């Protein structure tokens, strides 16, 4: 799953993951879109891993992270903020710093769910 409020960044992440063999849920550009997609995907086989922009148009992505955690879906935060940025209840979740290259993205996703890509 890709959750990113910048359409160009979402497209790049999606393209890199598709190129590595992943199937994509999303992208979702807002917290409400992401929560809706999580519900749909959960009813249709689930999500293996999620890449979450930590700030979606000024709104923290924590409601999405909480829903994914409740479903047992591993996720990472993708952000331009530093390591000390508030991750809510998910301080142990990996953080991928923007800008990142495709190798780092694929490695981070594979570390969370080796069969996802």
HELIX and SHEET records of a PDB file:
HELIX    1   1 UNK A    7  UNK A   19  1                                  13    
HELIX    2   2 UNK A   31  UNK A   43  1                                  13    
HELIX    3   3 UNK A   62  UNK A   71  1                                  10    
HELIX    4   4 UNK A  102  UNK A  112  1                                  11    
SHEET    1   A 5 UNK A  26  UNK A  28  0                                        
SHEET    2   A 5 UNK A   2  UNK A   3  1                                        
SHEET    3   A 5 UNK A  49  UNK A  53  1                                        
SHEET    4   A 5 UNK A  74  UNK A  79  1                                        
SHEET    5   A 5 UNK A  95  UNK A  97  1                                        
SHEET    1   B 2 UNK A  55  UNK A  56  0                                        
SHEET    2   B 2 UNK A  59  UNK A  60 -1                                        
END                                                                             
